[in-house]
């Protein structure tokens, strides 16, 4: 794996995370909501929405119902912890940046 492909993989994962979070926010706003409606709301293909919904359900953040996806009771706690977790990611990126520029103690 080349250095460029390592970075591309990391960027791809962040883009996927962003899509999952957009999907979760749309579920929270429009619940109960199905795949077709989410696809229209988000401007994404149905297969991408379906994948995000499956992941969110597996993570326990949404619940599939006959009427459509709804947020789970665990969703509020996750959303409350999200800013702190994103801050952790930002600190890791800054630490990496410092190591690359030679400003960090290795």
N, C-alpha and C positions, 0 to 999 in steps of 0.2 A: 504494500500500500504506500503510495507516495504521500508526501506531506500535504499536497493540494487535496488529495482525495480524503485524507483524515479530516481536514477542515470542512470539505463539502459534506461529509457524513454528519459532522456536528451541526452544521447549518441546517441540513435536512431534518435532523431530529428536532431542532428548535422550531422549524416551520411546521412540523407535524404536531408538536406540542401546542403551538399557537392555534392550529386548526381545531384540535381537541378542546381547547379552552373556549374558542369561539362557539363551538357546538354546544358546550356545556352552558355558556351564557344564553344562547338562543333557547335551549330547553328550559332554562329557568324563567326566561321572559315569556315564552309562548306555551308553556305546558298546559295540558298534555299536547304533545306535538309529534307527528309522524315523520317518517323519512322524506316523503315527497314534499311536504310543507317546509321542512328544514332545508331541503335542497333549494327550494324556491327562495326562501328567506336569505340564505347564505350565498346563493349563486354558485353552489358547488354541485358536482355530479352526485347522484344518489349513492354510488358505490363508496365514495369518500365519506359521505355522511354516515352511511351504514357502518363503515369501519370505525369511525370515531364513536358512534353510539355503542358499539360492541365493547370497545375499550373502556369507555366511561361506565358501562354497566359492570364489566369485570372488576373495575376499580371500586365499585360500590357507590359511585357518585350519582347515578341515575337508576331508575327502575322502569322496566318495560311494562306497560299496561295495555289493555285492549284499546284504550283511547289514544295511546301514544306514550312517548317518554315523559317522565316527570323526574324532578330532582329527588334524591333520597334524603333521609334524615342526616346522613353523614356529610352531605354536600356543604352545609353551612360551616362546619368545622374545617373542612378542606379549604374553602374559600377564605376563611379567616386566617389560616396558616400560610396561604399562598404568598402574600407580600414578603414575609420573612424568608420563605424558601427561595424566592426570586432574588432577594438580597444576598443569600448564600451563593447562588450561582454567579451573581455579579462580582462578589469578592473573589471567587475562584478564577474568573476571567481576568480580573485585575492582577491577581497573584501570578497568573501565567504571563500576562503582559510584562510584569516586572521582571520575571525570570528571563524572558526573551531579551529584554533591553539591558539585562545585567544589573538591575537595581535591587534584586532580591538576594538574600543569603541562601545559598543552596546547601 
